[in-house]
């Protein structure tokens, strides 16, 4: 009886229409499948794509949550069938190189492929996955494409291994949870272009043999893109994407270039690249970074571009101790934050022309292999203290364009080294700090602009040096040495004289040596002030020997001539007038002899002034010639000091 009932049930099952459940068999596993799943299996066994859009007669948008047609039985695929399909069949039945290609499916229950092995290529595109998808520690031998599909409860691929490329592109959407690729390994490219991720992307410690594409309209919201410690074998392309919670690429390694071009927007958090390494170029072009760029110790093998209309605001652009093999190019960009390049090492030059800065860029203690070009930039100031610049400091390219400086803007060149200066009229800011600033030439390193700069009068350069509000000797001596190197000793001497003039004027002013609160006839000198004494001393040096600079010591000749003539006139009133009969020349010689210290021109002159009985000279004349002799000693001292350079140490 029981045997007969069993036979009856078996016959009933075999005679039922083929629309309930059917069996799929293989050497590995046997399971029950729906009509849709049978159709999928038959297509895959034939090496063809299982396109459910074609089977159901309509192509649906996977993002259309309210479209009831997604619940049509012709699209339903169970998670159990999919798991069996990817892990169970012997792929000697269906050609392995064709793989699993399924389009437009809906999976309503969770998919768990944790720690499984998938030997075929997998294309699950333009589908909907309503529940969790776990790919943790799964191993896909070939390519895995999830392009255009929607994942309503996140996508977890922690430690996932993909032998080929991983595609999550072409309108793919991951909501309800993050894309977790922490520790994943992908042999080819990871392509996430033109997709949307509503809870962030975690690719911490990702190992990628090819390129990572987050471009072409990709949106990452609800969480940052985490690439901490990632290893990307080729390029990282983020062009045209929107990152609404920042990007963290600390300690990341990129074997090619990193690009944020064509309208990329990074907001909601900084672009972190602390300790990152990029073998090629890093380019931020025509894009916005709204919370700053934090890139301490960043290493870029090529050049760093921040240009073509790019805008960086928020936190500073931190390039502290970064190393860039090529150039730092910030052309035609706007920076609403500080560029901090402390101890930056740069193989090429810094190009800031035609860009606008809200805060003074700072490249303190930097080593720059090329020059710095500020042509056309709008700057509130610039700090280059302690930097070594193995090229030009260029403030004009020769086309008339010069930087625009804010009122009170300062260019700080304290202890900075450059090869040459190239400028144009109106190129310098109101304030300069030139102490310790050294350079070898005026005009470009290749000679551009040199003729014009070398033809400018000394007064121009004196005014340039005067832009430094704190007087120091070194900037004047530096410029004088440059003129001497060109054989222009006159302008070199004029620059050193300008320094002494300024020193004298500032000492007089700061010592308040002339009280302007009283009428001029009631303005006593404040002799007790050291600054006033210094001002008077410098005034005497200027008057007697021209500070001892250049031909200045020979100014003493005019003093000797003048004092000698004065002494000659005093002798004209001698009593009882024995001098006048001897003639004007004799009186001139006697006056000169008495003026010259140590030297005796004629003993007759010396004997003449020895007149204790005052038979030849009156008392006031004797007093005058005593002073006359003292003046001679003083003039001799100043001449000696000027010729030996003693006054240059004052």
WOJOGI-V86757 format. One record per backbone hydrogen bond with DSSP energy under -1.0 kcal/mol. NH is the residue of the N-H (numbers start at 1). CO is the residue of the C=O. If there is no record, write none. Layout:
NH_CO + NH_CO
//
This chain:
5_1 + 6_2 + 7_3 + 8_4 + 9_5 + 10_6 + 11_7 + 12_8 + 13_9 + 14_10 + 15_11 + 19_17 + 22_33 + 24_31 + 31_24 + 33_22 + 38_34 + 39_35 + 40_36 + 41_37 + 42_38 + 43_39 + 44_40 + 45_41 + 46_42 + 47_44 + 48_43 + 50_101 + 51_49 + 52_103 + 55_51 + 56_52 + 58_53 + 64_61 + 65_63 + 67_64 + 70_67 + 71_68 + 72_69 + 75_72 + 77_106 + 82_78 + 83_79 + 84_80 + 85_81 + 86_82 + 87_83 + 88_84 + 93_90 + 98_95 + 99_95 + 100_121 + 102_123 + 103_50 + 104_125 + 106_75 + 107_128 + 111_132 + 113_134 + 115_136 + 116_113 + 118_139 + 122_143 + 123_100 + 124_145 + 125_102 + 126_147 + 128_105 + 129_150 + 130_107 + 134_111 + 135_156 + 137_158 + 138_135 + 139_116 + 140_161 + 141_118 + 144_165 + 145_122 + 146_167 + 148_169 + 149_146 + 150_127 + 151_173 + 152_129 + 154_175 + 155_178 + 156_133 + 157_180 + 159_182 + 160_157 + 161_138 + 162_185 + 163_140 + 164_142 + 166_189 + 167_144 + 168_191 + 170_193 + 171_194 + 173_149 + 174_196 + 175_151 + 179_200 + 180_155 + 181_202 + 183_204 + 184_181 + 185_160 + 186_207 + 187_162 + 188_164 + 190_211 + 191_166 + 192_213 + 194_215 + 196_172 + 197_219 + 198_174 + 200_221 + 201_224 + 202_179 + 203_226 + 205_228 + 206_203 + 207_184 + 208_231 + 209_186 + 210_188 + 212_235 + 213_190 + 214_237 + 216_239 + 219_195 + 220_242 + 221_197 + 225_246 + 226_201 + 227_248 + 229_250 + 230_227 + 231_206 + 232_253 + 233_208 + 234_210 + 236_257 + 237_212 + 238_259 + 240_261 + 241_238 + 242_218 + 243_265 + 244_220 + 246_267 + 247_270 + 248_225 + 249_272 + 251_274 + 252_249 + 253_230 + 254_277 + 255_232 + 256_234 + 258_281 + 259_236 + 260_283 + 263_286 + 265_241 + 266_288 + 267_243 + 271_292 + 272_247 + 273_294 + 275_296 + 276_273 + 277_252 + 278_299 + 279_254 + 280_256 + 282_303 + 283_258 + 284_305 + 285_260 + 286_307 + 288_264 + 289_311 + 290_266 + 292_313 + 294_271 + 295_318 + 297_320 + 298_295 + 299_276 + 300_323 + 301_278 + 302_280 + 304_327 + 305_282 + 306_329 + 307_284 + 308_331 + 309_332 + 311_287 + 312_334 + 313_289 + 317_338 + 318_293 + 318_316 + 319_340 + 321_342 + 322_319 + 323_298 + 324_345 + 325_300 + 326_302 + 328_349 + 329_304 + 330_351 + 332_353 + 334_310 + 335_356 + 336_312 + 340_317 + 341_362 + 343_364 + 344_341 + 345_322 + 346_367 + 347_324 + 348_326 + 350_371 + 351_328 + 352_373 + 355_352 + 356_333 + 357_378 + 358_335 + 362_339 + 363_383 + 365_385 + 367_344 + 368_388 + 369_346 + 370_348 + 372_392 + 373_350 + 374_394 + 377_374 + 378_355 + 379_404 + 382_410 + 383_361 + 384_412 + 386_414 + 387_384 + 388_366 + 389_417 + 390_368 + 391_389 + 393_420 + 394_372 + 395_422 + 404_377 + 406_379 + 409_406 + 411_431 + 412_382 + 413_433 + 415_435 + 416_413 + 417_387 + 418_438 + 419_391 + 421_441 + 422_393 + 427_424 + 431_409 + 432_467 + 433_411 + 437_434 + 438_416 + 440_419 + 441_419 + 443_421 + 444_448 + 447_444 + 450_447 + 453_449 + 454_450 + 455_451 + 461_457 + 462_458 + 463_459 + 464_460 + 465_461 + 466_462 + 467_464 + 468_465 + 477_473 + 478_474 + 479_475 + 480_476 + 481_477 + 482_478 + 483_479 + 484_480 + 485_481 + 487_484 + 488_483 + 489_487 + 492_488 + 493_489 + 494_490 + 495_491 + 496_492 + 497_493 + 498_494 + 499_495 + 500_496 + 501_497 + 502_498 + 503_499 + 504_500 + 505_501 + 506_502 + 507_503 + 508_504 + 509_505 + 510_506 + 511_507 + 512_509 + 513_508 + 518_515 + 522_519 + 523_520 + 524_522 + 527_525 + 529_526 + 533_529 + 534_530 + 535_531 + 536_532 + 537_533 + 538_534 + 539_535 + 540_536 + 541_537 + 542_538 + 543_539 + 544_540 + 545_541 + 546_542 + 547_541 + 548_545 + 549_546 + 552_549 + 554_551 + 555_552 + 556_553 + 557_554 + 559_555 + 560_556 + 561_557 + 562_558 + 563_559 + 564_560 + 565_561 + 566_562 + 567_563 + 568_564 + 569_565 + 570_566 + 571_567 + 573_570 + 574_571 + 575_616 + 582_579 + 583_580 + 587_583 + 588_584 + 589_585 + 590_586 + 591_587 + 592_588 + 593_589 + 594_590 + 595_591 + 596_592 + 599_597 + 606_602 + 607_603 + 608_604 + 609_605 + 611_609 + 614_611 + 622_618 + 623_619 + 624_620 + 625_621 + 626_622 + 627_623 + 628_624 + 629_625 + 630_626 + 631_627 + 632_628 + 633_629 + 634_630 + 635_631 + 636_632 + 637_633 + 638_634 + 639_635 + 640_636 + 641_637 + 642_638 + 643_639 + 644_640 + 646_641 + 648_645 + 649_646 + 650_647
//
